[in-house]
Amino acid sequence: MRAVERLRDDPGFSRNRYFLALSSPEGRRALRIHRHLRSLERDLSAGAAASVAREAERVRLTLRGKRGSRTAWLSRAEFRILCASPAVQAALGDDARP
């Protein structure tokens, strides 16, 4: 999760510069999670209506937009990282609080 947070927060932490660190299985997983969260953030900032359902260990985020709906299952840690973005906080409102 620290690698995902660093990919999201530090623009200088590039995939090309840290290729060896991000080529490990953990690094590839961090890149995949980062891209997934970035895609969700982009959809939310584009104006998609969202609903959040919290379950025991994960969070279901359902987005409804012009082109259809999308459901994303996130761990609580991934949802916390996603909600750190001001654009996501604005889109989700009170649902962005843990």
Biopython code that builds the backbone (N, CA, C, O; Angstrom):
import numpy as np
from Bio.PDB.StructureBuilder import StructureBuilder

atoms = [
    (1, "MET", "N", (0.812, -1.192, 0.000)),
    (1, "MET", "CA", (0.000, 0.000, 0.000)),
    (1, "MET", "C", (0.860, 1.263, 0.000)),
    (1, "MET", "O", (0.456, 2.297, -0.531)),
    (2, "ARG", "N", (2.049, 1.171, 0.600)),
    (2, "ARG", "CA", (2.926, 2.349, 0.575)),
    (2, "ARG", "C", (3.348, 2.681, -0.845)),
    (2, "ARG", "O", (3.455, 3.853, -1.203)),
    (3, "ALA", "N", (3.590, 1.649, -1.665)),
    (3, "ALA", "CA", (3.971, 1.905, -3.062)),
    (3, "ALA", "C", (2.822, 2.552, -3.822)),
    (3, "ALA", "O", (3.051, 3.440, -4.644)),
    (4, "VAL", "N", (1.594, 2.124, -3.562)),
    (4, "VAL", "CA", (0.430, 2.725, -4.224)),
    (4, "VAL", "C", (0.287, 4.180, -3.795)),
    (4, "VAL", "O", (0.048, 5.054, -4.628)),
    (5, "GLU", "N", (0.432, 4.442, -2.495)),
    (5, "GLU", "CA", (0.342, 5.820, -2.015)),
    (5, "GLU", "C", (1.427, 6.689, -2.641)),
    (5, "GLU", "O", (1.182, 7.838, -3.009)),
    (6, "ARG", "N", (2.618, 6.133, -2.755)),
    (6, "ARG", "CA", (3.709, 6.914, -3.342)),
    (6, "ARG", "C", (3.479, 7.162, -4.829)),
    (6, "ARG", "O", (3.771, 8.252, -5.321)),
    (7, "LEU", "N", (2.958, 6.164, -5.559)),
    (7, "LEU", "CA", (2.648, 6.367, -6.973)),
    (7, "LEU", "C", (1.603, 7.462, -7.146)),
    (7, "LEU", "O", (1.667, 8.242, -8.096)),
    (8, "ARG", "N", (0.645, 7.521, -6.233)),
    (8, "ARG", "CA", (-0.426, 8.514, -6.343)),
    (8, "ARG", "C", (0.013, 9.894, -5.881)),
    (8, "ARG", "O", (-0.445, 10.896, -6.430)),
    (9, "ASP", "N", (0.887, 9.972, -4.889)),
    (9, "ASP", "CA", (1.245, 11.261, -4.307)),
    (9, "ASP", "C", (2.476, 11.906, -4.921)),
    (9, "ASP", "O", (2.547, 13.131, -5.018)),
    (10, "ASP", "N", (3.437, 11.108, -5.334)),
    (10, "ASP", "CA", (4.720, 11.637, -5.774)),
    (10, "ASP", "C", (4.837, 11.538, -7.291)),
    (10, "ASP", "O", (5.035, 10.440, -7.811)),
    (11, "PRO", "N", (4.721, 12.651, -8.019)),
    (11, "PRO", "CA", (4.814, 12.576, -9.477)),
    (11, "PRO", "C", (6.209, 12.163, -9.961)),
    (11, "PRO", "O", (6.352, 11.730, -11.104)),
    (12, "GLY", "N", (7.236, 12.286, -9.118)),
    (12, "GLY", "CA", (8.586, 11.888, -9.502)),
    (12, "GLY", "C", (8.833, 10.393, -9.359)),
    (12, "GLY", "O", (9.870, 9.893, -9.794)),
    (13, "PHE", "N", (7.896, 9.677, -8.755)),
    (13, "PHE", "CA", (8.031, 8.229, -8.575)),
    (13, "PHE", "C", (7.479, 7.558, -9.825)),
    (13, "PHE", "O", (6.348, 7.072, -9.833)),
    (14, "SER", "N", (8.276, 7.537, -10.867)),
    (14, "SER", "CA", (7.793, 7.033, -12.145)),
    (14, "SER", "C", (8.086, 5.553, -12.304)),
    (14, "SER", "O", (9.010, 5.007, -11.702)),
    (15, "ARG", "N", (7.278, 4.930, -13.125)),
    (15, "ARG", "CA", (7.426, 3.507, -13.403)),
    (15, "ARG", "C", (8.742, 3.234, -14.118)),
    (15, "ARG", "O", (9.369, 2.203, -13.877)),
    (16, "ASN", "N", (9.169, 4.139, -14.991)),
    (16, "ASN", "CA", (10.407, 3.920, -15.734)),
    (16, "ASN", "C", (11.646, 4.057, -14.850)),
    (16, "ASN", "O", (12.596, 3.286, -14.985)),
    (17, "ARG", "N", (11.635, 5.021, -13.960)),
    (17, "ARG", "CA", (12.794, 5.249, -13.106)),
    (17, "ARG", "C", (12.974, 4.115, -12.099)),
    (17, "ARG", "O", (14.104, 3.720, -11.811)),
    (18, "TYR", "N", (11.898, 3.601, -11.573)),
    (18, "TYR", "CA", (11.955, 2.551, -10.550)),
    (18, "TYR", "C", (11.502, 1.212, -11.124)),
    (18, "TYR", "O", (10.753, 0.471, -10.487)),
    (19, "PHE", "N", (11.965, 0.914, -12.334)),
    (19, "PHE", "CA", (11.543, -0.295, -13.035)),
    (19, "PHE", "C", (11.837, -1.554, -12.233)),
    (19, "PHE", "O", (10.973, -2.425, -12.125)),
    (20, "LEU", "N", (13.029, -1.671, -11.670)),
    (20, "LEU", "CA", (13.381, -2.886, -10.938)),
    (20, "LEU", "C", (12.505, -3.077, -9.703)),
    (20, "LEU", "O", (12.095, -4.198, -9.403)),
    (21, "ALA", "N", (12.221, -2.009, -8.997)),
    (21, "ALA", "CA", (11.380, -2.121, -7.801)),
    (21, "ALA", "C", (9.941, -2.472, -8.166)),
    (21, "ALA", "O", (9.276, -3.206, -7.435)),
    (22, "LEU", "N", (9.463, -1.954, -9.287)),
    (22, "LEU", "CA", (8.075, -2.185, -9.674)),
    (22, "LEU", "C", (7.903, -3.404, -10.568)),
    (22, "LEU", "O", (6.782, -3.700, -10.983)),
    (23, "SER", "N", (8.980, -4.118, -10.875)),
    (23, "SER", "CA", (8.850, -5.314, -11.705)),
    (23, "SER", "C", (8.642, -6.570, -10.863)),
    (23, "SER", "O", (8.381, -7.642, -11.408)),
    (24, "SER", "N", (8.753, -6.449, -9.557)),
    (24, "SER", "CA", (8.478, -7.578, -8.672)),
    (24, "SER", "C", (6.967, -7.817, -8.638)),
    (24, "SER", "O", (6.203, -6.945, -9.053)),
    (25, "PRO", "N", (6.528, -8.966, -8.159)),
    (25, "PRO", "CA", (5.077, -9.211, -8.063)),
    (25, "PRO", "C", (4.352, -8.159, -7.227)),
    (25, "PRO", "O", (3.244, -7.747, -7.571)),
    (26, "GLU", "N", (4.969, -7.728, -6.137)),
    (26, "GLU", "CA", (4.340, -6.698, -5.303)),
    (26, "GLU", "C", (4.274, -5.369, -6.048)),
    (26, "GLU", "O", (3.287, -4.640, -5.942)),
    (27, "GLY", "N", (5.321, -5.059, -6.796)),
    (27, "GLY", "CA", (5.341, -3.824, -7.568)),
    (27, "GLY", "C", (4.314, -3.822, -8.682)),
    (27, "GLY", "O", (3.663, -2.808, -8.931)),
    (28, "ARG", "N", (4.166, -4.966, -9.361)),
    (28, "ARG", "CA", (3.155, -5.063, -10.414)),
    (28, "ARG", "C", (1.753, -4.919, -9.838)),
    (28, "ARG", "O", (0.884, -4.302, -10.454)),
    (29, "ARG", "N", (1.534, -5.489, -8.656)),
    (29, "ARG", "CA", (0.232, -5.358, -7.993)),
    (29, "ARG", "C", (-0.019, -3.891, -7.617)),
    (29, "ARG", "O", (-1.136, -3.397, -7.775)),
    (30, "ALA", "N", (1.001, -3.199, -7.126)),
    (30, "ALA", "CA", (0.858, -1.789, -6.776)),
    (30, "ALA", "C", (0.514, -0.956, -8.008)),
    (30, "ALA", "O", (-0.331, -0.065, -7.931)),
    (31, "LEU", "N", (1.153, -1.231, -9.134)),
    (31, "LEU", "CA", (0.840, -0.506, -10.371)),
    (31, "LEU", "C", (-0.586, -0.764, -10.819)),
    (31, "LEU", "O", (-1.279, 0.158, -11.250)),
    (32, "ARG", "N", (-1.030, -2.014, -10.720)),
    (32, "ARG", "CA", (-2.395, -2.356, -11.116)),
    (32, "ARG", "C", (-3.409, -1.631, -10.237)),
    (32, "ARG", "O", (-4.391, -1.088, -10.742)),
    (33, "ILE", "N", (-3.180, -1.621, -8.932)),
    (33, "ILE", "CA", (-4.085, -0.932, -8.012)),
    (33, "ILE", "C", (-4.076, 0.567, -8.293)),
    (33, "ILE", "O", (-5.126, 1.208, -8.289)),
    (34, "HIS", "N", (-2.890, 1.125, -8.538)),
    (34, "HIS", "CA", (-2.780, 2.560, -8.841)),
    (34, "HIS", "C", (-3.579, 2.921, -10.092)),
    (34, "HIS", "O", (-4.303, 3.916, -10.098)),
    (35, "ARG", "N", (-3.455, 2.129, -11.136)),
    (35, "ARG", "CA", (-4.196, 2.406, -12.372)),
    (35, "ARG", "C", (-5.701, 2.280, -12.154)),
    (35, "ARG", "O", (-6.480, 3.067, -12.692)),
    (36, "HIS", "N", (-6.106, 1.285, -11.361)),
    (36, "HIS", "CA", (-7.530, 1.073, -11.069)),
    (36, "HIS", "C", (-8.096, 2.278, -10.300)),
    (36, "HIS", "O", (-9.167, 2.782, -10.637)),
    (37, "LEU", "N", (-7.383, 2.732, -9.279)),
    (37, "LEU", "CA", (-7.833, 3.873, -8.495)),
    (37, "LEU", "C", (-7.843, 5.154, -9.328)),
    (37, "LEU", "O", (-8.739, 5.986, -9.184)),
    (38, "ARG", "N", (-6.855, 5.307, -10.189)),
    (38, "ARG", "CA", (-6.807, 6.484, -11.063)),
    (38, "ARG", "C", (-8.002, 6.498, -12.019)),
    (38, "ARG", "O", (-8.564, 7.559, -12.292)),
    (39, "SER", "N", (-8.389, 5.336, -12.523)),
    (39, "SER", "CA", (-9.544, 5.237, -13.402)),
    (39, "SER", "C", (-10.841, 5.580, -12.659)),
    (39, "SER", "O", (-11.699, 6.282, -13.194)),
    (40, "LEU", "N", (-10.976, 5.086, -11.431)),
    (40, "LEU", "CA", (-12.160, 5.411, -10.632)),
    (40, "LEU", "C", (-12.216, 6.906, -10.331)),
    (40, "LEU", "O", (-13.280, 7.522, -10.395)),
    (41, "GLU", "N", (-11.067, 7.478, -10.006)),
    (41, "GLU", "CA", (-11.003, 8.905, -9.715)),
    (41, "GLU", "C", (-11.385, 9.723, -10.945)),
    (41, "GLU", "O", (-12.086, 10.728, -10.829)),
    (42, "ARG", "N", (-10.932, 9.303, -12.104)),
    (42, "ARG", "CA", (-11.258, 10.003, -13.353)),
    (42, "ARG", "C", (-12.766, 9.944, -13.626)),
    (42, "ARG", "O", (-13.359, 10.943, -14.031)),
    (43, "ASP", "N", (-13.387, 8.781, -13.406)),
    (43, "ASP", "CA", (-14.829, 8.654, -13.621)),
    (43, "ASP", "C", (-15.619, 9.502, -12.631)),
    (43, "ASP", "O", (-16.611, 10.131, -12.999)),
    (44, "LEU", "N", (-15.178, 9.519, -11.372)),
    (44, "LEU", "CA", (-15.876, 10.324, -10.370)),
    (44, "LEU", "C", (-15.751, 11.818, -10.653)),
    (44, "LEU", "O", (-16.713, 12.564, -10.477)),
    (45, "SER", "N", (-14.584, 12.254, -11.087)),
    (45, "SER", "CA", (-14.406, 13.674, -11.373)),
    (45, "SER", "C", (-15.122, 14.086, -12.659)),
    (45, "SER", "O", (-15.361, 15.273, -12.881)),
    (46, "ALA", "N", (-15.466, 13.111, -13.511)),
    (46, "ALA", "CA", (-16.203, 13.404, -14.733)),
    (46, "ALA", "C", (-17.700, 13.553, -14.474)),
    (46, "ALA", "O", (-18.457, 13.890, -15.383)),
    (47, "GLY", "N", (-18.129, 13.303, -13.233)),
    (47, "GLY", "CA", (-19.529, 13.531, -12.893)),
    (47, "GLY", "C", (-20.374, 12.288, -12.747)),
    (47, "GLY", "O", (-21.601, 12.389, -12.734)),
    (48, "ALA", "N", (-19.772, 11.123, -12.638)),
    (48, "ALA", "CA", (-20.551, 9.891, -12.456)),
    (48, "ALA", "C", (-21.182, 9.884, -11.069)),
    (48, "ALA", "O", (-20.541, 10.238, -10.079)),
    (49, "ALA", "N", (-22.447, 9.478, -11.014)),
    (49, "ALA", "CA", (-23.130, 9.346, -9.727)),
    (49, "ALA", "C", (-22.621, 8.082, -9.047)),
    (49, "ALA", "O", (-22.467, 7.043, -9.689)),
    (50, "ALA", "N", (-22.362, 8.175, -7.753)),
    (50, "ALA", "CA", (-21.745, 7.050, -7.053)),
    (50, "ALA", "C", (-22.544, 6.680, -5.818)),
    (50, "ALA", "O", (-23.157, 7.524, -5.164)),
    (51, "SER", "N", (-22.514, 5.376, -5.519)),
    (51, "SER", "CA", (-23.066, 4.890, -4.257)),
    (51, "SER", "C", (-22.024, 3.977, -3.626)),
    (51, "SER", "O", (-21.321, 3.240, -4.317)),
    (52, "VAL", "N", (-21.940, 4.040, -2.313)),
    (52, "VAL", "CA", (-20.944, 3.278, -1.568)),
    (52, "VAL", "C", (-21.658, 2.343, -0.612)),
    (52, "VAL", "O", (-22.541, 2.757, 0.139)),
    (53, "ALA", "N", (-21.265, 1.071, -0.649)),
    (53, "ALA", "CA", (-21.790, 0.078, 0.293)),
    (53, "ALA", "C", (-20.603, -0.575, 0.989)),
    (53, "ALA", "O", (-19.752, -1.191, 0.347)),
    (54, "ARG", "N", (-20.561, -0.432, 2.302)),
    (54, "ARG", "CA", (-19.457, -1.007, 3.079)),
    (54, "ARG", "C", (-19.861, -2.378, 3.593)),
    (54, "ARG", "O", (-20.949, -2.565, 4.138)),
    (55, "GLU", "N", (-18.967, -3.321, 3.409)),
    (55, "GLU", "CA", (-19.164, -4.660, 3.941)),
    (55, "GLU", "C", (-18.059, -4.933, 4.944)),
    (55, "GLU", "O", (-17.296, -4.025, 5.276)),
    (56, "ALA", "N", (-17.953, -6.145, 5.428)),
    (56, "ALA", "CA", (-17.013, -6.473, 6.503)),
    (56, "ALA", "C", (-15.583, -6.092, 6.150)),
    (56, "ALA", "O", (-14.944, -5.355, 6.902)),
    (57, "GLU", "N", (-15.069, -6.571, 5.034)),
    (57, "GLU", "CA", (-13.667, -6.333, 4.701)),
    (57, "GLU", "C", (-13.465, -5.545, 3.425)),
    (57, "GLU", "O", (-12.329, -5.222, 3.078)),
    (58, "ARG", "N", (-14.536, -5.228, 2.720)),
    (58, "ARG", "CA", (-14.373, -4.524, 1.457)),
    (58, "ARG", "C", (-15.492, -3.517, 1.255)),
    (58, "ARG", "O", (-16.472, -3.480, 2.000)),
    (59, "VAL", "N", (-15.315, -2.708, 0.229)),
    (59, "VAL", "CA", (-16.255, -1.631, -0.087)),
    (59, "VAL", "C", (-16.679, -1.797, -1.537)),
    (59, "VAL", "O", (-15.848, -2.010, -2.420)),
    (60, "ARG", "N", (-17.993, -1.697, -1.774)),
    (60, "ARG", "CA", (-18.499, -1.752, -3.146)),
    (60, "ARG", "C", (-18.835, -0.339, -3.580)),
    (60, "ARG", "O", (-19.654, 0.336, -2.956)),
    (61, "LEU", "N", (-18.202, 0.099, -4.646)),
    (61, "LEU", "CA", (-18.413, 1.429, -5.204)),
    (61, "LEU", "C", (-19.093, 1.254, -6.552)),
    (61, "LEU", "O", (-18.525, 0.656, -7.465)),
    (62, "THR", "N", (-20.307, 1.775, -6.676)),
    (62, "THR", "CA", (-21.065, 1.668, -7.920)),
    (62, "THR", "C", (-21.162, 3.046, -8.548)),
    (62, "THR", "O", (-21.640, 3.996, -7.929)),
    (63, "LEU", "N", (-20.704, 3.137, -9.778)),
    (63, "LEU", "CA", (-20.718, 4.396, -10.526)),
    (63, "LEU", "C", (-21.739, 4.298, -11.649)),
    (63, "LEU", "O", (-21.782, 3.304, -12.375)),
    (64, "ARG", "N", (-22.555, 5.325, -11.788)),
    (64, "ARG", "CA", (-23.529, 5.376, -12.875)),
    (64, "ARG", "C", (-23.260, 6.629, -13.684)),
    (64, "ARG", "O", (-23.303, 7.747, -13.170)),
    (65, "GLY", "N", (-22.981, 6.417, -14.960)),
    (65, "GLY", "CA", (-22.676, 7.537, -15.844)),
    (65, "GLY", "C", (-23.527, 7.505, -17.081)),
    (65, "GLY", "O", (-24.510, 6.768, -17.155)),
    (66, "LYS", "N", (-23.153, 8.299, -18.046)),
    (66, "LYS", "CA", (-23.900, 8.383, -19.296)),
    (66, "LYS", "C", (-23.824, 7.091, -20.103)),
    (66, "LYS", "O", (-24.770, 6.718, -20.797)),
    (67, "ARG", "N", (-22.679, 6.417, -19.999)),
    (67, "ARG", "CA", (-22.466, 5.229, -20.830)),
    (67, "ARG", "C", (-22.839, 3.919, -20.142)),
    (67, "ARG", "O", (-22.707, 2.855, -20.748)),
    (68, "GLY", "N", (-23.295, 3.967, -18.909)),
    (68, "GLY", "CA", (-23.665, 2.748, -18.206)),
    (68, "GLY", "C", (-23.228, 2.796, -16.761)),
    (68, "GLY", "O", (-22.935, 3.860, -16.216)),
    (69, "SER", "N", (-23.189, 1.626, -16.147)),
    (69, "SER", "CA", (-22.785, 1.576, -14.743)),
    (69, "SER", "C", (-21.537, 0.715, -14.595)),
    (69, "SER", "O", (-21.211, -0.102, -15.456)),
    (70, "ARG", "N", (-20.860, 0.922, -13.489)),
    (70, "ARG", "CA", (-19.614, 0.222, -13.210)),
    (70, "ARG", "C", (-19.568, -0.064, -11.718)),
    (70, "ARG", "O", (-19.847, 0.816, -10.903)),
    (71, "THR", "N", (-19.219, -1.287, -11.361)),
    (71, "THR", "CA", (-19.086, -1.659, -9.961)),
    (71, "THR", "C", (-17.635, -2.032, -9.682)),
    (71, "THR", "O", (-17.035, -2.831, -10.400)),
    (72, "ALA", "N", (-17.090, -1.444, -8.638)),
    (72, "ALA", "CA", (-15.709, -1.726, -8.245)),
    (72, "ALA", "C", (-15.708, -2.204, -6.800)),
    (72, "ALA", "O", (-16.330, -1.590, -5.932)),
    (73, "TRP", "N", (-15.008, -3.299, -6.551)),
    (73, "TRP", "CA", (-14.822, -3.827, -5.202)),
    (73, "TRP", "C", (-13.435, -3.428, -4.744)),
    (73, "TRP", "O", (-12.442, -3.739, -5.402)),
    (74, "LEU", "N", (-13.366, -2.740, -3.616)),
    (74, "LEU", "CA", (-12.096, -2.258, -3.090)),
    (74, "LEU", "C", (-11.913, -2.748, -1.657)),
    (74, "LEU", "O", (-12.877, -2.911, -0.909)),
    (75, "SER", "N", (-10.662, -2.977, -1.300)),
    (75, "SER", "CA", (-10.389, -3.250, 0.112)),
    (75, "SER", "C", (-10.541, -1.931, 0.870)),
    (75, "SER", "O", (-10.581, -0.860, 0.264)),
    (76, "ARG", "N", (-10.623, -2.016, 2.172)),
    (76, "ARG", "CA", (-10.765, -0.786, 2.965)),
    (76, "ARG", "C", (-9.547, 0.125, 2.798)),
    (76, "ARG", "O", (-9.690, 1.347, 2.774)),
    (77, "ALA", "N", (-8.358, -0.455, 2.682)),
    (77, "ALA", "CA", (-7.143, 0.343, 2.491)),
    (77, "ALA", "C", (-7.162, 1.041, 1.126)),
    (77, "ALA", "O", (-6.784, 2.208, 1.025)),
    (78, "GLU", "N", (-7.595, 0.338, 0.084)),
    (78, "GLU", "CA", (-7.683, 0.943, -1.244)),
    (78, "GLU", "C", (-8.705, 2.085, -1.252)),
    (78, "GLU", "O", (-8.473, 3.128, -1.865)),
    (79, "PHE", "N", (-9.827, 1.882, -0.573)),
    (79, "PHE", "CA", (-10.851, 2.924, -0.510)),
    (79, "PHE", "C", (-10.333, 4.145, 0.245)),
    (79, "PHE", "O", (-10.634, 5.279, -0.129)),
    (80, "ARG", "N", (-9.558, 3.921, 1.302)),
    (80, "ARG", "CA", (-8.976, 5.027, 2.061)),
    (80, "ARG", "C", (-8.021, 5.831, 1.174)),
    (80, "ARG", "O", (-8.019, 7.061, 1.214)),
    (81, "ILE", "N", (-7.213, 5.135, 0.377)),
    (81, "ILE", "CA", (-6.283, 5.817, -0.526)),
    (81, "ILE", "C", (-7.059, 6.594, -1.591)),
    (81, "ILE", "O", (-6.693, 7.719, -1.930)),
    (82, "LEU", "N", (-8.128, 5.996, -2.116)),
    (82, "LEU", "CA", (-8.947, 6.671, -3.122)),
    (82, "LEU", "C", (-9.577, 7.934, -2.550)),
    (82, "LEU", "O", (-9.626, 8.963, -3.223)),
    (83, "CYS", "N", (-10.054, 7.863, -1.321)),
    (83, "CYS", "CA", (-10.740, 8.996, -0.702)),
    (83, "CYS", "C", (-9.788, 10.100, -0.266)),
    (83, "CYS", "O", (-10.245, 11.156, 0.173)),
    (84, "ALA", "N", (-8.506, 9.894, -0.371)),
    (84, "ALA", "CA", (-7.538, 10.948, -0.056)),
    (84, "ALA", "C", (-7.547, 12.044, -1.117)),
    (84, "ALA", "O", (-7.065, 13.150, -0.870)),
    (85, "SER", "N", (-8.086, 11.750, -2.283)),
    (85, "SER", "CA", (-8.139, 12.724, -3.374)),
    (85, "SER", "C", (-9.260, 13.735, -3.130)),
    (85, "SER", "O", (-10.379, 13.339, -2.802)),
    (86, "PRO", "N", (-8.982, 15.033, -3.284)),
    (86, "PRO", "CA", (-10.035, 16.044, -3.109)),
    (86, "PRO", "C", (-11.181, 15.892, -4.113)),
    (86, "PRO", "O", (-12.333, 16.171, -3.781)),
    (87, "ALA", "N", (-10.875, 15.453, -5.336)),
    (87, "ALA", "CA", (-11.922, 15.270, -6.342)),
    (87, "ALA", "C", (-12.882, 14.157, -5.932)),
    (87, "ALA", "O", (-14.091, 14.264, -6.142)),
    (88, "VAL", "N", (-12.344, 13.095, -5.349)),
    (88, "VAL", "CA", (-13.183, 11.977, -4.900)),
    (88, "VAL", "C", (-14.000, 12.401, -3.686)),
    (88, "VAL", "O", (-15.175, 12.052, -3.580)),
    (89, "GLN", "N", (-13.395, 13.145, -2.777)),
    (89, "GLN", "CA", (-14.126, 13.627, -1.609)),
    (89, "GLN", "C", (-15.300, 14.516, -2.024)),
    (89, "GLN", "O", (-16.380, 14.441, -1.438)),
    (90, "ALA", "N", (-15.086, 15.349, -3.027)),
    (90, "ALA", "CA", (-16.155, 16.213, -3.511)),
    (90, "ALA", "C", (-17.271, 15.397, -4.175)),
    (90, "ALA", "O", (-18.449, 15.717, -4.020)),
    (91, "ALA", "N", (-16.903, 14.352, -4.907)),
    (91, "ALA", "CA", (-17.884, 13.547, -5.606)),
    (91, "ALA", "C", (-18.689, 12.657, -4.664)),
    (91, "ALA", "O", (-19.892, 12.475, -4.852)),
    (92, "LEU", "N", (-18.022, 12.102, -3.647)),
    (92, "LEU", "CA", (-18.710, 11.174, -2.745)),
    (92, "LEU", "C", (-19.362, 11.864, -1.550)),
    (92, "LEU", "O", (-20.299, 11.320, -0.967)),
    (93, "GLY", "N", (-18.895, 13.027, -1.183)),
    (93, "GLY", "CA", (-19.465, 13.734, -0.051)),
    (93, "GLY", "C", (-19.257, 12.992, 1.249)),
    (93, "GLY", "O", (-18.127, 12.644, 1.590)),
    (94, "ASP", "N", (-20.329, 12.743, 1.980)),
    (94, "ASP", "CA", (-20.241, 12.066, 3.282)),
    (94, "ASP", "C", (-19.821, 10.597, 3.170)),
    (94, "ASP", "O", (-19.308, 10.027, 4.133)),
    (95, "ASP", "N", (-20.035, 9.982, 2.005)),
    (95, "ASP", "CA", (-19.655, 8.586, 1.813)),
    (95, "ASP", "C", (-18.146, 8.392, 1.788)),
    (95, "ASP", "O", (-17.666, 7.267, 1.928)),
    (96, "ALA", "N", (-17.390, 9.475, 1.611)),
    (96, "ALA", "CA", (-15.921, 9.376, 1.548)),
    (96, "ALA", "C", (-15.303, 9.216, 2.925)),
    (96, "ALA", "O", (-14.120, 8.896, 3.040)),
    (97, "ARG", "N", (-16.080, 9.434, 3.958)),
    (97, "ARG", "CA", (-15.539, 9.289, 5.324)),
    (97, "ARG", "C", (-15.473, 7.830, 5.703)),
    (97, "ARG", "O", (-16.373, 7.054, 5.381)),
    (98, "PRO", "N", (-14.389, 7.447, 6.400)),
    (98, "PRO", "CA", (-14.251, 6.033, 6.785)),
    (98, "PRO", "C", (-15.256, 5.593, 7.825)),
    (98, "PRO", "O", (-15.252, 4.433, 8.236)),
]
sb = StructureBuilder()
sb.init_structure("model")
sb.init_model(0)
sb.init_chain("A")
sb.init_seg("    ")
for serial, (resi, resn, name, xyz) in enumerate(atoms, 1):
    if name == "N":
        sb.init_residue(resn, " ", resi, " ")
    sb.init_atom(name, np.array(xyz, "f"), 0.0, 1.0, " ", f" {name:<3s}", serial, name[0])
structure = sb.get_structure()
